[in-house]
Amino acid sequence: MRDLYPAIEPFESGMLEVGDGQSIYWEVSGNPQGKPAVFLHGGPGGESGPRHRRLFDPERYRIVLLDQRGSGKSLPHASDPDADLSVNTTWHLVADLERLREHLEIDRWLVLGGSWGSALALAYAETHPDRVSELVLRGIFTLRKRELDWFYEGGGAHQLFPDLWESFVAPVPVDQRAGGLIDAYHRLLTDVDPAVHGPAAVAWSTWEASTITLLPRPDVVAVFADPHYATAFARIENHYFVNHGWFDEGQLIRDAHRLRDIPGAIIQGRYDACTPPTTAWDLHRAWPEAEFTMVPDAGHAFDEPGILTATIDATDRFATDRFATDRFATDRVDEARFTDV
């Protein structure tokens, strides 16, 4: 099992005004002369953190982290009742990445994203393939209807976690559940009354936190259950899901042919209940040039031991420019690199 690289601090950070009254937090750490790489956090509505810097060799990478619109240290924060989510869409975030890349005077960068970050990474890379040197994706999520139904509409995940599911549906009035839980939660989360949107946000966020790891992790749940974090996380995430990410159905898989010239790695936990492996497999079939790794003993979270190992192995392989022209063997499910933990 690989460990994270040692803890480091940013040598540069700031707030970038991106229009629409929005400012995004960004930071750079590692080697100022190193290979540029950007990390895209999950959610949407999550945030970047110090441990994400440690997915990259700090001696070889110039590591860029950011908090997407409305989340983390970016402003205005989506926990603010007056926050305007109409200017927070996938395509706003794609444009923000380009603004940040230009602001930092980066020509091309490795893009690493997991969960929602994998969807944003795909949207960005399919829009700007000439700006992506490599693409590393984990816990693949493309916001297709069947993916949203599986986790939020009683389409399958509820059968694995019936006890946790009861807590998830509890805030929704029984007579509103038949119309769809994502839509019902949208009404709750946009209610101006904290007594309404507060408990709903915590229930929404706790459901996800309780199911993303192979084994229970109370420390993870505690972060997601914090009301300030949960309100922004749930509001932004639900906003994206109500709008299906502003994608055509199946768009990210459909347009994967645009990635053919980008070296890549697809990393998926076999027992990922949040974003089931079928989506990663569909992407693998649409983009066979990328290395595919199915981790045999992992769920969804980025720091599941096997996923962490595969992710750092990928960033290590891509650390020098020569890897930008390498082709990985296709149709590869690498069981040998993982050990029991």
N, C-alpha and C positions, 0 to 999 in steps of 0.2 A: 504494500500500500504506500502510495506517495503521500508526503506531507506538503502542506502549503509552504511556499517560500517564506523566509523570515519577514516579520512585520517591518513596514517602511512607512515614511511620512511623505506627503506631497512636497515637491519643491516649488510648485506653482499652483495657484487656484484662483477662481474668480467667479463672477456672475456675468453671463452673456445675455444681453437683451436681444430677443428673437422676434419681437413684434407682438401685436395683439395684447400689449400690456404684460407680457410674460418675460421672466428672466430665469435662465437655467444655471444651476450650479455645476461647475466643472473643476477638475483637478488633474494634475499630471504628476506622476511619480516615476521612480526607476532611473534609467540612464537618459539624460537629455539628448544624447546622440544616438540612442538606441532605435530599434525598429518600432515604428508607431503601431499601437494596438489600442482599440477602444472596447470597453466592456459595457454591454447593454443589460440593465437589470430587468427582473421579471415584474409581474403584475398583470397589466400596467397599473401603476400606482405604488409599486415598491420603491426601493431606493438603493443606491450603491453604498458600499461600506468598506472599511479598512481591509476586511478579509478578501474582498474581490481583487485588490491590488496584488495579492499574493498568489494568484493563478498564473503569474508571469514571472520569468526570471528577471529580477530587477537590474541585472548587469547587462542584459541584452535587449530589454524592451523599454521604450518610452510609453508609459502606461496611462491611458486617458480614461477617467471615470466621469460620469455625469449623472445627475438626477433629472429624469424626464419631467416634462411640464406638470406642475401641480403637486409634485411629490418630493420627499426628502427635504433638501435645503432650497429647492427652487420655489419661486414666488410668482403669483400668489399661491399659497398652499391650498389644496382642495378640501381641507378640513374647514376652511373659511366658508360660511354659508353664502357669501357673495361671490365665490369663485365661479368664473365663467367657463364651463366645460365645453361650450360650443367651439372654442378655439383650441381644443385638445383632441386631436385625431391622429391616426397613424401618419397621415401625410404631413401634418404639422411637425411630427417628430422626425420624419425623414428629412424634411427641410431644415430642422434644427441641427441635425447631425452634419449636414453640409455646411451650415453656417459655422459650426464649431470647428470642423475640419479646416475650413478656410481661415478662421480666426487663429488657429494654431499653426498655420502655414504647413500643413501636412498634405502631401500629394496623394499617397495611398496608405491605407492602414489595414491591419488585421482586425476583423470584427468578430467578437465573441459574444454570444447571447444565449441565454437559457430560458425556457418556459416562454412567457410573453416576449422576452428578449430574443428568442429564436425567431418569432414571427416578425418582430421589428427588424432584425438582422436580415431576414429574407426579403422583406419589403424594400429595405435600403439597398441591398446587393442587387436585387432584380431591377431597381431603378437606376442605380449608379454602379454597374459592374466594373467600370474602369477605375473606380476609387477604392476597390476592395482587393487587397493582396491575397488574403486567405480568409476563410469563413469557418468558424468553429461553433457548432450548434449543439445544445444539450436540452433534453426533455422537450421534444418538438411539439409545437403548438401552432396551428394555422387558423383557428377560429372558424372552422367549418361547423355547420349546424350540428352534425353528429357529435363533434367534440364537445360543444357547449351542452348539448342535451345529455351526454354521458355524465357530466360532472355536476350540472346545475338543474337539470330538469327531471331527475329520476330515471335517467336512461341507462344506468348500470352501476355507477359508483356507490349509489345508496345501498345496494345489496351487499357490498363489502363492508360498509360501515353503518349498519342500521341504527346503532346507538347515537353516533355522531350526526346522522341525518336528521334524527328527531330534533336535535338542538338547532340544526340549520333551518328547518321549516317552521320552527316554533313562532318566530315573529310574524309570520305571514298569516293573516286571517284565513280560516278554512275555506270560506266562500270565494277567496281570491286565488287559491292555488291552482285551480283548473285552467285558468287563463295563462299560466306560465309563471314559473318562479322568478325568472330573470326580470320579467316585466313587473311582477308584484314587488320585488325588491327595489326596482327603480322608483316606484311610487314612495316606498318607505324612505329610501336614501335621499330623495330630493325634498322630503318634507322639511320645512324650516324648523320644526319643533325638535330640539335635542332629545326629548323624551321618546321621540319616534325614530329619528335617524340614528341616534347613538347606539341603542341596543341592536338595531338591525345591522349596523356596520360591524359591530363586534361579532355577531353571529355569523355573518358572511365571511369575515376574515378568519375566524376561528375554525370554520369548516375546512378552509383550504389548509391552514397551518397544521391541522390535526391529521391530514391525509397525505401530505407530501413526502413523508419519510417512511422508510420500510418498517421501522420500529418507532413507537411513540417517543416524541422529543418535547417534554414540557417547556424547555427553554425556548424552542421555536414558537410554540403556541403563545407563550407569554409576550413575545415581541408583537405578534399579530393582534393580540387581544388588547393592547394599549389603545385607549379610545382615540387619541390624537392620530396615531398611525392608522388605526382601523378605519377611521372616517374617510381619510383621503384614499386609502387603498381600495376600500369597497366602492366608494363613489366613482373613482376613475375606472376601475375594473368593470363595474356594472355598466357604466356609460359606454365603454368600448363594446361590451357584449350585446347590449341592446341594439347597437348599430353594426354588429358583425364585423367590427374592425374596419369598416368602410372598404371591405374587399368584396369583389364578386365571389360567389360561392366557389371554393376550391382554387382561388386565384394563385395563391403562393405555390401550390403544387403544380398547377398548370403552367406557370411561368418559370419553373425551375430550369428549363433549357437555357435560360439566360445566364446560368451559373457555370456553364460547361468549361469555361476557361479559368475558373477560380479554383485553386486547390482548396479542399475542404475536408472537414471531419464532422460526422453525425454521431452523437453519443446519446444512448437511450438506456434507461433502467428497465429491465425486464418486468419488474413489478410496479411500474409507475401507474398509480391509480388516478392521478390528476390529468396527465396527458398520456393516454395509453400508447403502447408501442406501435399500433397500427399506423399512426400518423408518421412516425419516424420511418417505418417501412415503406410507406407510400412515397415519402420524399426520397428515400434511398433508390427506389425504382425509377423515379423521375430524374434523379441526379446521380447516376451510378458512378460517375467519376470521383465522387467523394468517398473517403474511407468511412465505413460503417462499423460501429462497435455497439453490440448489445451487451450491457453489463448484467451478468446473470443474477446478482444478489443486491439489487438496488431499487429504490423507489424513484422519487422525482427530484429531491433537493440537490443543489449543486455540491454540497459537502458530504453526500453519501460516499463512503470510502471508494467504491469502484468507479463512480462517476468522477470524483476528484482526481483519481489516478489517471483516468483516460483523458480528462481535460488538460491536466498539466503535461502529460505526455504529448498531447497535440500541440500545445503552445511551445514546448521545447523543440519539437520537430520543425516547427515553422519559424524558429527564432532567427534563422539566417536567410538571406535573400535567395540562396540557391534552392530553397524549398518552394519558392514561388513558381518554379517551372516543373517541379516533380509531379508525377501522377501516382496516385495510390492505387493499389490493387482493388478491384471492385468485388462486390458480393462477399465481403469479409465480415464474419462474426467472430471476434477475437475473445475466446474464453480463457486462453492460457495466461494472459497477463494479470488476471485477478486471483487473489487468494482469499480464503475465508477470514473474516474478521470477527 
